[in-house]
Amino acid sequence: MSRFDLKVKVSLAGLADGWTDEHYMTFKPFDVDESLDSSDEMNKLKDEDLRGLTAVFKSSATKQFVEGKVVVDGKTVDAIAEDVASLPAPVITQIFTTISRSDFSNPKA
């Protein structure tokens, strides 16, 4: 377990009417083991298994969830990990890309 306090925030602004900059979810980025685990899960899938890939993304995002604010019945409330499952697939894909830190896969140090 890392001593680093790493968190990434994913904005949910514009997700639907009434979702503003105050709506977001925060996640812990993958450490090495979590990254390898998700890769192992994806390697078991057949080519173009979009449903399986989305399930891996959703499961990973739910495990890495920290906190957030979402709209429920027109009110801003604290998000819970299970709320990840209610997000559209493109948002879950964005979250997975963010927590897997694909943008830092080849850093120039």
A tleap script that builds the chain and sets N, CA, C and O, in Angstrom:
source leaprc.protein.ff14SB
mol = sequence {
  NMET SER ARG PHE ASP LEU LYS VAL LYS VAL
  SER LEU ALA GLY LEU ALA ASP GLY TRP THR
  ASP GLU HIE TYR MET THR PHE LYS PRO PHE
  ASP VAL ASP GLU SER LEU ASP SER SER ASP
  GLU MET ASN LYS LEU LYS ASP GLU ASP LEU
  ARG GLY LEU THR ALA VAL PHE LYS SER SER
  ALA THR LYS GLN PHE VAL GLU GLY LYS VAL
  VAL VAL ASP GLY LYS THR VAL ASP ALA ILE
  ALA GLU ASP VAL ALA SER LEU PRO ALA PRO
  VAL ILE THR GLN ILE PHE THR THR ILE SER
  ARG SER ASP PHE SER ASN PRO LYS CALA
}
set mol.1.N position { 0.843 -1.180 0.000 }
set mol.1.CA position { 0.000 0.000 0.000 }
set mol.1.C position { 0.890 1.246 0.000 }
set mol.1.O position { 1.856 1.329 0.758 }
set mol.2.N position { 0.564 2.179 -0.831 }
set mol.2.CA position { 1.356 3.386 -1.001 }
set mol.2.C position { 1.140 4.377 0.138 }
set mol.2.O position { 0.041 4.498 0.680 }
set mol.3.N position { 2.200 5.072 0.482 }
set mol.3.CA position { 2.100 6.158 1.460 }
set mol.3.C position { 1.620 7.447 0.790 }
set mol.3.O position { 1.211 8.393 1.463 }
set mol.4.N position { 1.675 7.471 -0.530 }
set mol.4.CA position { 1.295 8.675 -1.264 }
set mol.4.C position { -0.198 8.937 -1.145 }
set mol.4.O position { -1.009 8.011 -1.150 }
set mol.5.N position { -0.543 10.201 -1.039 }
set mol.5.CA position { -1.944 10.617 -1.012 }
set mol.5.C position { -2.325 11.000 -2.438 }
set mol.5.O position { -2.332 12.176 -2.803 }
set mol.6.N position { -2.641 9.985 -3.231 }
set mol.6.CA position { -2.971 10.219 -4.630 }
set mol.6.C position { -4.470 10.088 -4.842 }
set mol.6.O position { -5.076 9.075 -4.492 }
set mol.7.N position { -5.051 11.113 -5.412 }
set mol.7.CA position { -6.471 11.108 -5.753 }
set mol.7.C position { -6.634 11.870 -7.056 }
set mol.7.O position { -5.929 12.846 -7.309 }
set mol.8.N position { -7.565 11.420 -7.877 }
set mol.8.CA position { -7.885 12.135 -9.109 }
set mol.8.C position { -9.381 12.429 -9.116 }
set mol.8.O position { -10.201 11.607 -8.710 }
set mol.9.N position { -9.702 13.610 -9.584 }
set mol.9.CA position { -11.091 14.079 -9.585 }
set mol.9.C position { -11.622 14.063 -11.013 }
set mol.9.O position { -10.988 14.590 -11.929 }
set mol.10.N position { -12.783 13.458 -11.191 }
set mol.10.CA position { -13.440 13.408 -12.495 }
set mol.10.C position { -14.701 14.263 -12.411 }
set mol.10.O position { -15.604 13.984 -11.623 }
set mol.11.N position { -14.747 15.294 -13.225 }
set mol.11.CA position { -15.906 16.186 -13.235 }
set mol.11.C position { -17.103 15.496 -13.868 }
set mol.11.O position { -16.970 14.783 -14.863 }
set mol.12.N position { -18.269 15.714 -13.282 }
set mol.12.CA position { -19.524 15.224 -13.850 }
set mol.12.C position { -20.375 16.381 -14.375 }
set mol.12.O position { -21.551 16.208 -14.695 }
set mol.13.N position { -19.759 17.566 -14.459 }
set mol.13.CA position { -20.464 18.741 -14.978 }
set mol.13.C position { -20.947 18.458 -16.400 }
set mol.13.O position { -20.190 17.967 -17.237 }
set mol.14.N position { -22.200 18.771 -16.657 }
set mol.14.CA position { -22.761 18.587 -17.981 }
set mol.14.C position { -23.242 17.165 -18.270 }
set mol.14.O position { -23.684 16.879 -19.383 }
set mol.15.N position { -23.162 16.280 -17.291 }
set mol.15.CA position { -23.631 14.906 -17.494 }
set mol.15.C position { -25.104 14.892 -17.898 }
set mol.15.O position { -25.525 14.100 -18.741 }
set mol.16.N position { -25.868 15.775 -17.285 }
set mol.16.CA position { -27.291 15.939 -17.604 }
set mol.16.C position { -27.707 17.317 -17.106 }
set mol.16.O position { -26.918 18.019 -16.475 }
set mol.17.N position { -28.929 17.696 -17.387 }
set mol.17.CA position { -29.422 18.983 -16.893 }
set mol.17.C position { -29.288 19.033 -15.380 }
set mol.17.O position { -29.649 18.082 -14.687 }
set mol.18.N position { -28.770 20.139 -14.871 }
set mol.18.CA position { -28.640 20.324 -13.433 }
set mol.18.C position { -27.314 19.853 -12.848 }
set mol.18.O position { -27.040 20.082 -11.670 }
set mol.19.N position { -26.499 19.202 -13.654 }
set mol.19.CA position { -25.174 18.741 -13.191 }
set mol.19.C position { -24.167 19.839 -13.519 }
set mol.19.O position { -23.972 20.194 -14.681 }
set mol.20.N position { -23.528 20.372 -12.469 }
set mol.20.CA position { -22.640 21.520 -12.617 }
set mol.20.C position { -21.224 21.167 -12.166 }
set mol.20.O position { -20.903 20.004 -11.920 }
set mol.21.N position { -20.386 22.203 -12.064 }
set mol.21.CA position { -19.000 22.002 -11.632 }
set mol.21.C position { -18.894 21.456 -10.212 }
set mol.21.O position { -17.838 20.952 -9.829 }
set mol.22.N position { -19.956 21.544 -9.429 }
set mol.22.CA position { -19.900 21.007 -8.068 }
set mol.22.C position { -20.145 19.492 -8.025 }
set mol.22.O position { -20.113 18.888 -6.953 }
set mol.23.N position { -20.388 18.888 -9.181 }
set mol.23.CA position { -20.654 17.441 -9.236 }
set mol.23.C position { -19.433 16.722 -9.797 }
set mol.23.O position { -18.938 17.055 -10.874 }
set mol.24.N position { -18.967 15.749 -9.063 }
set mol.24.CA position { -17.711 15.069 -9.403 }
set mol.24.C position { -17.636 13.735 -8.663 }
set mol.24.O position { -18.461 13.427 -7.803 }
set mol.25.N position { -16.628 12.963 -9.023 }
set mol.25.CA position { -16.252 11.774 -8.263 }
set mol.25.C position { -14.726 11.764 -8.163 }
set mol.25.O position { -14.024 12.129 -9.106 }
set mol.26.N position { -14.240 11.346 -7.022 }
set mol.26.CA position { -12.810 11.256 -6.796 }
set mol.26.C position { -12.431 9.785 -6.641 }
set mol.26.O position { -13.149 9.001 -6.020 }
set mol.27.N position { -11.281 9.434 -7.224 }
set mol.27.CA position { -10.808 8.052 -7.224 }
set mol.27.C position { -9.331 7.984 -6.858 }
set mol.27.O position { -8.591 8.952 -7.031 }
set mol.28.N position { -8.911 6.821 -6.347 }
set mol.28.CA position { -7.489 6.543 -6.139 }
set mol.28.C position { -6.951 5.967 -7.443 }
set mol.28.O position { -7.539 5.031 -7.983 }
set mol.29.N position { -5.844 6.503 -7.964 }
set mol.29.CA position { -5.243 5.890 -9.151 }
set mol.29.C position { -4.721 4.490 -8.809 }
set mol.29.O position { -4.434 4.188 -7.651 }
set mol.30.N position { -4.606 3.652 -9.824 }
set mol.30.CA position { -4.064 2.317 -9.622 }
set mol.30.C position { -2.632 2.371 -9.131 }
set mol.30.O position { -1.848 3.218 -9.559 }
set mol.31.N position { -2.293 1.453 -8.223 }
set mol.31.CA position { -0.885 1.203 -7.960 }
set mol.31.C position { -0.468 0.089 -8.926 }
set mol.31.O position { -1.275 -0.348 -9.747 }
set mol.32.N position { 0.759 -0.366 -8.840 }
set mol.32.CA position { 1.267 -1.362 -9.785 }
set mol.32.C position { 0.428 -2.640 -9.755 }
set mol.32.O position { 0.040 -3.149 -10.806 }
set mol.33.N position { 0.147 -3.157 -8.569 }
set mol.33.CA position { -0.609 -4.405 -8.459 }
set mol.33.C position { -2.022 -4.268 -9.025 }
set mol.33.O position { -2.504 -5.166 -9.715 }
set mol.34.N position { -2.684 -3.150 -8.736 }
set mol.34.CA position { -4.045 -2.938 -9.252 }
set mol.34.C position { -4.034 -2.820 -10.773 }
set mol.34.O position { -4.953 -3.290 -11.444 }
set mol.35.N position { -3.006 -2.200 -11.303 }
set mol.35.CA position { -2.871 -2.082 -12.740 }
set mol.35.C position { -2.690 -3.454 -13.387 }
set mol.35.O position { -3.312 -3.758 -14.405 }
set mol.36.N position { -1.836 -4.275 -12.787 }
set mol.36.CA position { -1.611 -5.627 -13.306 }
set mol.36.C position { -2.870 -6.484 -13.185 }
set mol.36.O position { -3.184 -7.264 -14.085 }
set mol.37.N position { -3.589 -6.338 -12.072 }
set mol.37.CA position { -4.836 -7.096 -11.884 }
set mol.37.C position { -5.860 -6.753 -12.967 }
set mol.37.O position { -6.496 -7.645 -13.529 }
set mol.38.N position { -6.017 -5.459 -13.258 }
set mol.38.CA position { -6.992 -5.072 -14.284 }
set mol.38.C position { -6.534 -5.563 -15.659 }
set mol.38.O position { -7.362 -5.954 -16.483 }
set mol.39.N position { -5.232 -5.546 -15.911 }
set mol.39.CA position { -4.716 -6.070 -17.179 }
set mol.39.C position { -4.993 -7.560 -17.302 }
set mol.39.O position { -5.371 -8.042 -18.370 }
set mol.40.N position { -4.803 -8.293 -16.199 }
set mol.40.CA position { -5.093 -9.731 -16.205 }
set mol.40.C position { -6.563 -9.993 -16.541 }
set mol.40.O position { -6.881 -10.890 -17.322 }
set mol.41.N position { -7.451 -9.198 -15.943 }
set mol.41.CA position { -8.883 -9.363 -16.214 }
set mol.41.C position { -9.205 -9.087 -17.681 }
set mol.41.O position { -9.996 -9.802 -18.297 }
set mol.42.N position { -8.583 -8.044 -18.234 }
set mol.42.CA position { -8.856 -7.699 -19.629 }
set mol.42.C position { -8.264 -8.730 -20.584 }
set mol.42.O position { -8.837 -8.987 -21.642 }
set mol.43.N position { -7.132 -9.322 -20.228 }
set mol.43.CA position { -6.510 -10.325 -21.098 }
set mol.43.C position { -7.359 -11.582 -21.226 }
set mol.43.O position { -7.211 -12.321 -22.199 }
set mol.44.N position { -8.238 -11.840 -20.275 }
set mol.44.CA position { -9.122 -13.004 -20.323 }
set mol.44.C position { -10.280 -12.817 -21.313 }
set mol.44.O position { -10.951 -13.779 -21.684 }
set mol.45.N position { -10.500 -11.583 -21.729 }
set mol.45.CA position { -11.635 -11.280 -22.599 }
set mol.45.C position { -11.325 -11.603 -24.049 }
set mol.45.O position { -10.172 -11.554 -24.479 }
set mol.46.N position { -12.364 -11.934 -24.793 }
set mol.46.CA position { -12.229 -12.137 -26.232 }
set mol.46.C position { -12.152 -10.780 -26.907 }
set mol.46.O position { -12.618 -9.778 -26.364 }
set mol.47.N position { -11.562 -10.754 -28.091 }
set mol.47.CA position { -11.485 -9.507 -28.851 }
set mol.47.C position { -12.875 -8.902 -29.025 }
set mol.47.O position { -13.853 -9.609 -29.267 }
set mol.48.N position { -12.935 -7.607 -28.900 }
set mol.48.CA position { -14.159 -6.830 -29.104 }
set mol.48.C position { -15.290 -7.199 -28.151 }
set mol.48.O position { -16.463 -7.049 -28.493 }
set mol.49.N position { -14.946 -7.678 -26.961 }
set mol.49.CA position { -15.953 -7.969 -25.925 }
set mol.49.C position { -16.207 -6.680 -25.152 }
set mol.49.O position { -15.692 -6.484 -24.051 }
set mol.50.N position { -17.010 -5.811 -25.748 }
set mol.50.CA position { -17.272 -4.498 -25.160 }
set mol.50.C position { -17.963 -4.609 -23.812 }
set mol.50.O position { -17.663 -3.841 -22.898 }
set mol.51.N position { -18.886 -5.556 -23.676 }
set mol.51.CA position { -19.593 -5.746 -22.409 }
set mol.51.C position { -18.606 -6.175 -21.308 }
set mol.51.O position { -18.668 -5.668 -20.188 }
set mol.52.N position { -17.713 -7.093 -21.626 }
set mol.52.CA position { -16.725 -7.550 -20.656 }
set mol.52.C position { -15.751 -6.455 -20.279 }
set mol.52.O position { -15.392 -6.310 -19.111 }
set mol.53.N position { -15.322 -5.683 -21.265 }
set mol.53.CA position { -14.399 -4.583 -21.018 }
set mol.53.C position { -15.047 -3.526 -20.128 }
set mol.53.O position { -14.426 -3.031 -19.187 }
set mol.54.N position { -16.287 -3.187 -20.428 }
set mol.54.CA position { -17.004 -2.208 -19.610 }
set mol.54.C position { -17.181 -2.718 -18.182 }
set mol.54.O position { -17.103 -1.936 -17.235 }
set mol.55.N position { -17.416 -4.012 -18.019 }
set mol.55.CA position { -17.556 -4.599 -16.678 }
set mol.55.C position { -16.255 -4.468 -15.890 }
set mol.55.O position { -16.285 -4.170 -14.696 }
set mol.56.N position { -15.112 -4.686 -16.546 }
set mol.56.CA position { -13.809 -4.513 -15.880 }
set mol.56.C position { -13.625 -3.052 -15.487 }
set mol.56.O position { -13.193 -2.755 -14.374 }
set mol.57.N position { -13.950 -2.144 -16.399 }
set mol.57.CA position { -13.818 -0.714 -16.117 }
set mol.57.C position { -14.688 -0.318 -14.926 }
set mol.57.O position { -14.238 0.385 -14.022 }
set mol.58.N position { -15.937 -0.779 -14.938 }
set mol.58.CA position { -16.886 -0.428 -13.874 }
set mol.58.C position { -16.435 -0.996 -12.531 }
set mol.58.O position { -16.483 -0.300 -11.517 }
set mol.59.N position { -16.003 -2.237 -12.515 }
set mol.59.CA position { -15.530 -2.872 -11.283 }
set mol.59.C position { -14.308 -2.138 -10.721 }
set mol.59.O position { -14.217 -1.890 -9.519 }
set mol.60.N position { -13.384 -1.801 -11.600 }
set mol.60.CA position { -12.173 -1.093 -11.175 }
set mol.60.C position { -12.511 0.285 -10.614 }
set mol.60.O position { -11.978 0.685 -9.579 }
set mol.61.N position { -13.392 1.006 -11.297 }
set mol.61.CA position { -13.771 2.348 -10.838 }
set mol.61.C position { -14.474 2.274 -9.487 }
set mol.61.O position { -14.240 3.112 -8.617 }
set mol.62.N position { -15.327 1.284 -9.312 }
set mol.62.CA position { -16.037 1.129 -8.042 }
set mol.62.C position { -15.064 0.849 -6.906 }
set mol.62.O position { -15.211 1.399 -5.815 }
set mol.63.N position { -14.070 -0.003 -7.152 }
set mol.63.CA position { -13.066 -0.326 -6.122 }
set mol.63.C position { -12.214 0.882 -5.751 }
set mol.63.O position { -11.805 1.024 -4.599 }
set mol.64.N position { -11.947 1.745 -6.714 }
set mol.64.CA position { -11.047 2.883 -6.496 }
set mol.64.C position { -11.784 4.148 -6.038 }
set mol.64.O position { -11.146 5.166 -5.771 }
set mol.65.N position { -13.101 4.096 -5.945 }
set mol.65.CA position { -13.908 5.258 -5.564 }
set mol.65.C position { -13.516 5.775 -4.177 }
set mol.65.O position { -13.276 4.991 -3.259 }
set mol.66.N position { -13.456 7.092 -4.036 }
set mol.66.CA position { -13.146 7.737 -2.754 }
set mol.66.C position { -14.332 8.544 -2.251 }
set mol.66.O position { -14.816 8.320 -1.141 }
set mol.67.N position { -14.801 9.485 -3.066 }
set mol.67.CA position { -15.887 10.374 -2.652 }
set mol.67.C position { -16.438 11.093 -3.872 }
set mol.67.O position { -15.937 10.927 -4.985 }
set mol.68.N position { -17.464 11.887 -3.654 }
set mol.68.CA position { -17.983 12.697 -4.731 }
set mol.68.C position { -19.304 13.347 -4.377 }
set mol.68.O position { -19.835 13.174 -3.280 }
set mol.69.N position { -19.815 14.095 -5.331 }
set mol.69.CA position { -21.117 14.756 -5.217 }
set mol.69.C position { -21.888 14.485 -6.499 }
set mol.69.O position { -21.379 14.684 -7.602 }
set mol.70.N position { -23.129 14.025 -6.335 }
set mol.70.CA position { -23.987 13.701 -7.479 }
set mol.70.C position { -25.379 14.283 -7.251 }
set mol.70.O position { -25.691 14.757 -6.159 }
set mol.71.N position { -26.207 14.245 -8.286 }
set mol.71.CA position { -27.577 14.736 -8.180 }
set mol.71.C position { -28.520 13.536 -8.037 }
set mol.71.O position { -28.517 12.626 -8.866 }
set mol.72.N position { -29.320 13.552 -6.975 }
set mol.72.CA position { -30.342 12.530 -6.741 }
set mol.72.C position { -31.631 13.258 -6.386 }
set mol.72.O position { -31.661 14.055 -5.448 }
set mol.73.N position { -32.682 12.987 -7.127 }
set mol.73.CA position { -33.976 13.635 -6.912 }
set mol.73.C position { -33.857 15.157 -6.888 }
set mol.73.O position { -34.505 15.833 -6.089 }
set mol.74.N position { -33.016 15.684 -7.782 }
set mol.74.CA position { -32.864 17.127 -7.912 }
set mol.74.C position { -32.010 17.788 -6.857 }
set mol.74.O position { -31.890 19.013 -6.848 }
set mol.75.N position { -31.407 17.009 -5.959 }
set mol.75.CA position { -30.577 17.560 -4.889 }
set mol.75.C position { -29.162 17.022 -4.989 }
set mol.75.O position { -28.946 15.878 -5.389 }
set mol.76.N position { -28.199 17.859 -4.621 }
set mol.76.CA position { -26.810 17.428 -4.573 }
set mol.76.C position { -26.580 16.658 -3.283 }
set mol.76.O position { -26.843 17.153 -2.187 }
set mol.77.N position { -26.085 15.437 -3.436 }
set mol.77.CA position { -25.839 14.561 -2.285 }
set mol.77.C position { -24.467 13.927 -2.424 }
set mol.77.O position { -23.859 13.960 -3.494 }
set mol.78.N position { -23.982 13.344 -1.323 }
set mol.78.CA position { -22.718 12.609 -1.364 }
set mol.78.C position { -22.866 11.381 -2.242 }
set mol.78.O position { -23.853 10.651 -2.148 }
set mol.79.N position { -21.885 11.162 -3.091 }
set mol.79.CA position { -21.871 9.967 -3.937 }
set mol.79.C position { -21.414 8.774 -3.108 }
set mol.79.O position { -20.705 8.923 -2.113 }
set mol.80.N position { -21.832 7.594 -3.537 }
set mol.80.CA position { -21.358 6.344 -2.952 }
set mol.80.C position { -20.773 5.501 -4.078 }
set mol.80.O position { -21.073 5.729 -5.250 }
set mol.81.N position { -19.944 4.534 -3.726 }
set mol.81.CA position { -19.263 3.723 -4.739 }
set mol.81.C position { -20.235 3.081 -5.723 }
set mol.81.O position { -19.938 2.972 -6.913 }
set mol.82.N position { -21.384 2.660 -5.231 }
set mol.82.CA position { -22.363 2.001 -6.088 }
set mol.82.C position { -22.930 2.928 -7.162 }
set mol.82.O position { -23.506 2.453 -8.140 }
set mol.83.N position { -22.775 4.241 -6.995 }
set mol.83.CA position { -23.251 5.197 -7.998 }
set mol.83.C position { -22.489 5.066 -9.313 }
set mol.83.O position { -23.004 5.453 -10.363 }
set mol.84.N position { -21.281 4.531 -9.272 }
set mol.84.CA position { -20.491 4.361 -10.492 }
set mol.84.C position { -21.284 3.558 -11.522 }
set mol.84.O position { -21.238 3.863 -12.714 }
set mol.85.N position { -22.003 2.544 -11.075 }
set mol.85.CA position { -22.761 1.674 -11.981 }
set mol.85.C position { -23.857 2.420 -12.738 }
set mol.85.O position { -24.329 1.940 -13.769 }
set mol.86.N position { -24.265 3.579 -12.243 }
set mol.86.CA position { -25.332 4.347 -12.892 }
set mol.86.C position { -24.810 5.313 -13.949 }
set mol.86.O position { -25.599 5.961 -14.636 }
set mol.87.N position { -23.521 5.415 -14.083 }
set mol.87.CA position { -22.934 6.337 -15.052 }
set mol.87.C position { -22.971 5.748 -16.459 }
set mol.87.O position { -22.932 4.527 -16.618 }
set mol.88.N position { -23.045 6.599 -17.480 }
set mol.88.CA position { -22.984 6.109 -18.859 }
set mol.88.C position { -21.614 5.469 -19.155 }
set mol.88.O position { -20.603 5.842 -18.559 }
set mol.89.N position { -21.603 4.515 -20.071 }
set mol.89.CA position { -20.373 3.799 -20.416 }
set mol.89.C position { -19.210 4.725 -20.797 }
set mol.89.O position { -18.087 4.468 -20.362 }
set mol.90.N position { -19.420 5.789 -21.587 }
set mol.90.CA position { -18.283 6.657 -21.919 }
set mol.90.C position { -17.659 7.323 -20.683 }
set mol.90.O position { -16.450 7.554 -20.649 }
set mol.91.N position { -18.466 7.628 -19.686 }
set mol.91.CA position { -17.937 8.234 -18.456 }
set mol.91.C position { -17.126 7.203 -17.673 }
set mol.91.O position { -16.067 7.520 -17.130 }
set mol.92.N position { -17.625 5.973 -17.617 }
set mol.92.CA position { -16.885 4.905 -16.926 }
set mol.92.C position { -15.555 4.663 -17.627 }
set mol.92.O position { -14.540 4.436 -16.967 }
set mol.93.N position { -15.549 4.709 -18.952 }
set mol.93.CA position { -14.300 4.557 -19.704 }
set mol.93.C position { -13.337 5.689 -19.382 }
set mol.93.O position { -12.141 5.458 -19.208 }
set mol.94.N position { -13.849 6.909 -19.303 }
set mol.94.CA position { -13.009 8.061 -18.949 }
set mol.94.C position { -12.427 7.886 -17.555 }
set mol.94.O position { -11.251 8.178 -17.334 }
set mol.95.N position { -13.237 7.413 -16.613 }
set mol.95.CA position { -12.758 7.192 -15.242 }
set mol.95.C position { -11.647 6.146 -15.246 }
set mol.95.O position { -10.617 6.334 -14.600 }
set mol.96.N position { -11.851 5.041 -15.972 }
set mol.96.CA position { -10.834 3.990 -16.017 }
set mol.96.C position { -9.529 4.532 -16.596 }
set mol.96.O position { -8.450 4.249 -16.075 }
set mol.97.N position { -9.629 5.308 -17.669 }
set mol.97.CA position { -8.436 5.898 -18.280 }
set mol.97.C position { -7.724 6.807 -17.283 }
set mol.97.O position { -6.494 6.843 -17.231 }
set mol.98.N position { -8.503 7.538 -16.498 }
set mol.98.CA position { -7.933 8.449 -15.507 }
set mol.98.C position { -7.258 7.692 -14.367 }
set mol.98.O position { -6.137 8.028 -13.984 }
set mol.99.N position { -7.927 6.672 -13.818 }
set mol.99.CA position { -7.353 5.969 -12.662 }
set mol.99.C position { -6.222 5.027 -13.063 }
set mol.99.O position { -5.369 4.694 -12.241 }
set mol.100.N position { -6.214 4.599 -14.320 }
set mol.100.CA position { -5.104 3.752 -14.769 }
set mol.100.C position { -3.912 4.617 -15.161 }
set mol.100.O position { -2.824 4.107 -15.429 }
set mol.101.N position { -4.124 5.919 -15.190 }
set mol.101.CA position { -3.101 6.910 -15.485 }
set mol.101.C position { -2.408 6.631 -16.813 }
set mol.101.O position { -1.188 6.738 -16.932 }
set mol.102.N position { -3.212 6.270 -17.805 }
set mol.102.CA position { -2.692 5.998 -19.133 }
set mol.102.C position { -1.900 7.178 -19.683 }
set mol.102.O position { -0.956 6.995 -20.451 }
set mol.103.N position { -2.285 8.387 -19.288 }
set mol.103.CA position { -1.567 9.563 -19.751 }
set mol.103.C position { -0.169 9.664 -19.153 }
set mol.103.O position { 0.645 10.458 -19.624 }
set mol.104.N position { 0.122 8.867 -18.118 }
set mol.104.CA position { 1.444 8.864 -17.520 }
set mol.104.C position { 2.164 7.533 -17.747 }
set mol.104.O position { 3.105 7.209 -17.022 }
set mol.105.N position { 1.735 6.769 -18.735 }
set mol.105.CA position { 2.324 5.449 -18.943 }
set mol.105.C position { 3.756 5.507 -19.438 }
set mol.105.O position { 4.490 4.526 -19.323 }
set mol.106.N position { 4.160 6.631 -19.980 }
set mol.106.CA position { 5.535 6.784 -20.450 }
set mol.106.C position { 6.026 8.174 -20.088 }
set mol.106.O position { 6.272 8.996 -20.970 }
set mol.107.N position { 6.172 8.444 -18.784 }
set mol.107.CA position { 6.557 9.801 -18.384 }
set mol.107.C position { 7.975 10.136 -18.813 }
set mol.107.O position { 8.844 9.266 -18.881 }
set mol.108.N position { 8.190 11.397 -19.096 }
set mol.108.CA position { 9.534 11.879 -19.425 }
set mol.108.C position { 10.100 12.514 -18.173 }
set mol.108.O position { 9.858 13.692 -17.908 }
set mol.109.N position { 10.845 11.752 -17.409 }
set mol.109.CA position { 11.370 12.225 -16.132 }
set mol.109.C position { 12.687 12.944 -16.323 }
set mol.109.O position { 13.280 13.413 -15.352 }
savepdb mol mol.pdb
quit
